[in-house]
Amino acid sequence: MLKQNSRLILAVALVAATVLIAGGVAVASNTGFKINKPLSVTLGGFPNIGNNWTSLPYFHPYPNGQSLCQQLALRSTPPQATLSKLDPVTGIQTPGALCGPAAAGFTWAAGQGVLIRNTAGAGAPTSAIMVGSHNPSTTLTLPASGAGNIGNMWFAVPYHTTAVNGQDLCNSIGLVSTGAIGTRGSLLRANAATGASTPGICGSTASTIVLQLGEAIRLRQPAPGAPIMFNPAHF
């Protein structure tokens, strides 16, 4: 049984009760969500502060980067906020798309986390309203790991996930949690406010990663191994 966390459950219950503004009535497992997500801003000399690994609902009203920047009120004038994504198959991280017209070509797949680098400056938001709903039919594929970032997935954790910590994700996704440490799956959480990252090994330290509503988590499975196909668990 998953470890219960009253604050997370309360947060999920509150957002699950909210009707999606742009998507109709919330029904069954395709519930509408509306949350006020904290957005940390950059701080000079600390390269990872202000990097917000963001989980968006699998259905959302943000067709591209420009609309996401606009609706989250991210800076579109210098110093602009930027958006990034990571392809787990190739390991290539798309360079940050500057908020503004150039971001119109930036898109991402359902279940893929987006890194929002929230640059400091006049008008930079410290939080943003995000809305959407879940697509319970979405199936994701985590490739086997390879050199560099190959096999690293920025996973958009569903807003009504049944997982509370990283080990819960290991279990529900099917990441290896036994055997030698080097043969197990791993996760990583980035703290946008401090710039620190918390690594976790499935079956060992993954439970120390506490999931935060609206945050994406990096997944990685060991090599060699076959790709893992999974349907993200949710209430």
C-alpha positions in Angstrom: 0.0 0.0 0.0 1.3 3.5 -0.8 2.3 5.7 2.0 -0.3 8.3 2.6 0.5 12.0 2.8 -2.4 14.1 4.0 -1.2 17.4 2.4 -0.7 15.9 -1.0 -4.0 14.0 -0.9 -5.8 17.3 0.1 -4.1 19.1 -2.7 -5.1 16.5 -5.2 -8.7 16.5 -3.9 -8.9 20.2 -4.2 -7.7 20.3 -7.8 -9.7 17.2 -8.8 -12.9 19.0 -7.7 -12.2 22.0 -10.0 -13.9 22.0 -13.4 -11.6 22.7 -16.3 -12.1 26.3 -17.5 -11.6 25.5 -21.2 -12.4 21.8 -21.4 -16.0 21.2 -20.1 -17.2 19.2 -17.2 -14.8 17.0 -15.2 -16.0 13.4 -15.3 -14.6 10.0 -14.3 -10.8 9.7 -14.5 -10.6 12.6 -17.0 -10.9 15.2 -14.2 -10.2 18.9 -14.8 -7.4 20.6 -12.9 -6.6 24.1 -12.0 -3.6 24.8 -9.8 -1.5 27.8 -8.7 2.0 26.6 -9.3 5.0 28.3 -7.7 7.6 29.5 -10.2 11.1 30.2 -8.9 13.1 33.0 -10.6 16.7 32.9 -11.7 19.5 34.1 -9.4 22.8 35.3 -10.8 25.7 32.9 -10.1 23.4 30.0 -9.4 22.8 28.3 -12.8 20.1 25.9 -11.7 18.0 28.2 -9.6 14.9 29.2 -11.6 14.9 26.0 -13.6 11.3 24.8 -13.0 10.8 21.2 -14.2 7.1 21.5 -15.0 4.4 18.8 -15.4 1.5 20.0 -17.5 -1.8 18.1 -17.6 -1.9 15.7 -20.5 -4.8 17.7 -22.1 -4.1 21.5 -21.8 -4.9 24.7 -23.6 -1.2 25.5 -24.5 -0.7 24.3 -28.1 2.8 25.7 -28.3 5.5 27.5 -26.3 4.3 31.0 -27.1 0.8 30.3 -25.7 2.3 28.7 -22.6 4.5 31.8 -22.1 1.6 34.1 -22.5 -0.9 32.3 -20.3 1.7 31.8 -17.5 2.8 35.5 -17.9 6.4 34.6 -18.4 8.8 37.4 -19.5 8.8 37.9 -23.3 11.1 40.9 -23.3 14.8 40.7 -22.3 15.8 38.9 -20.2 13.2 36.5 -21.6 12.1 33.3 -20.0 13.0 30.1 -21.9 11.5 26.7 -22.4 13.4 23.4 -22.9 12.6 19.7 -23.5 14.6 16.5 -23.6 14.2 13.7 -26.1 14.8 10.5 -24.2 15.5 8.5 -27.3 18.3 10.7 -28.7 19.3 12.4 -25.4 19.1 15.8 -27.2 17.9 18.7 -25.1 16.2 21.3 -27.3 17.8 24.7 -26.7 15.7 27.0 -24.6 13.0 28.7 -26.8 12.8 32.3 -25.9 9.3 33.4 -24.8 7.8 35.5 -27.6 7.0 34.8 -31.2 10.0 32.5 -31.6 8.4 30.1 -29.1 5.5 29.4 -31.4 7.4 26.4 -32.9 8.1 24.8 -29.5 5.8 21.9 -28.8 5.9 18.8 -26.6 4.2 15.5 -26.3 1.7 14.6 -23.6 3.5 13.2 -20.6 6.7 15.1 -21.4 7.9 17.5 -18.8 8.9 21.1 -19.8 11.7 23.0 -18.2 10.7 26.6 -17.6 13.6 28.9 -16.9 11.9 31.8 -15.3 14.3 34.7 -15.7 14.3 37.4 -13.1 13.3 40.9 -14.0 10.4 43.3 -13.7 7.1 41.4 -14.0 8.6 37.9 -13.7 5.9 35.8 -12.1 6.5 33.9 -8.9 3.5 31.6 -9.5 1.1 30.8 -12.4 -2.3 29.3 -12.8 -2.2 26.1 -14.9 -5.2 24.3 -16.2 -6.0 21.1 -18.0 -7.2 17.5 -17.7 -5.8 14.1 -17.8 -5.7 11.7 -20.8 -6.0 8.2 -19.2 -5.2 6.5 -22.5 -1.7 8.0 -22.8 1.0 5.3 -22.9 4.6 6.4 -22.5 7.8 4.7 -23.4 11.0 4.9 -21.4 14.0 3.9 -23.5 16.9 1.9 -22.2 19.7 4.2 -21.1 22.8 5.0 -23.1 25.5 7.5 -23.3 24.9 10.9 -21.9 21.2 11.8 -21.7 20.0 8.9 -23.8 17.3 7.2 -21.8 16.6 10.2 -19.5 12.9 11.2 -19.5 11.5 14.3 -18.0 8.2 12.7 -16.8 5.1 14.8 -16.4 3.7 13.2 -13.3 -0.2 13.2 -13.5 -1.8 15.7 -11.2 -4.0 13.0 -9.6 -1.2 10.4 -9.4 -1.4 7.6 -6.9 2.3 8.0 -6.2 3.5 10.0 -3.2 7.3 9.5 -3.5 9.9 8.3 -6.0 9.6 4.6 -4.9 5.9 4.7 -5.7 6.9 5.8 -9.3 9.5 3.0 -9.5 6.8 0.5 -8.6 4.0 1.8 -10.8 6.3 2.3 -13.9 8.1 -1.0 -13.5 11.6 0.3 -12.9 14.0 -2.3 -11.5 14.2 -2.0 -7.7 16.3 -5.1 -6.9 19.9 -6.3 -7.5 23.1 -4.3 -7.7 22.6 -0.6 -7.4 24.0 0.0 -10.9 21.3 -2.3 -12.4 18.4 -0.4 -10.8 16.2 2.4 -12.1 16.8 5.9 -10.9 15.1 9.2 -10.5 16.0 12.8 -10.0 14.1 15.8 -8.7 15.3 19.3 -9.3 14.5 22.0 -6.7 14.0 25.3 -8.7 14.1 27.4 -5.5 17.5 26.2 -4.3 19.1 24.8 -7.5 19.8 21.5 -5.7 18.8 18.1 -7.1 17.8 15.0 -5.2 18.7 11.7 -6.8 17.0 8.5 -5.9 17.7 4.8 -6.6 14.7 2.4 -6.9 14.6 0.0 -4.0 17.0 2.2 -2.0 16.8 6.0 -1.8 13.9 6.7 -4.2 11.5 7.1 -1.3 13.4 10.3 -0.2 12.1 12.0 -3.3 8.8 13.6 -2.3 6.6 14.4 -5.3 5.4 18.0 -5.7 2.2 18.8 -7.6 3.0 20.3 -11.0 6.7 19.1 -11.0 8.3 16.8 -13.6 10.7 14.1 -12.4 13.6 12.7 -14.4 13.4 8.9 -14.9 16.2 6.6 -16.1 16.4 2.8 -16.3 19.6 0.9 -16.4 21.3 -0.5 -19.5 21.2 -2.9 -21.0 17.4 -3.4 -21.0 14.3 -3.2 -23.2 12.2 0.0 -23.3 9.5 0.1 -20.7 6.0 1.0 -21.9 3.7 2.2 -19.1 0.4 4.0 -18.5 0.9 6.6 -15.8 -1.0 5.5 -12.7 -3.6 7.8 -11.3 -6.7 7.9 -9.1 
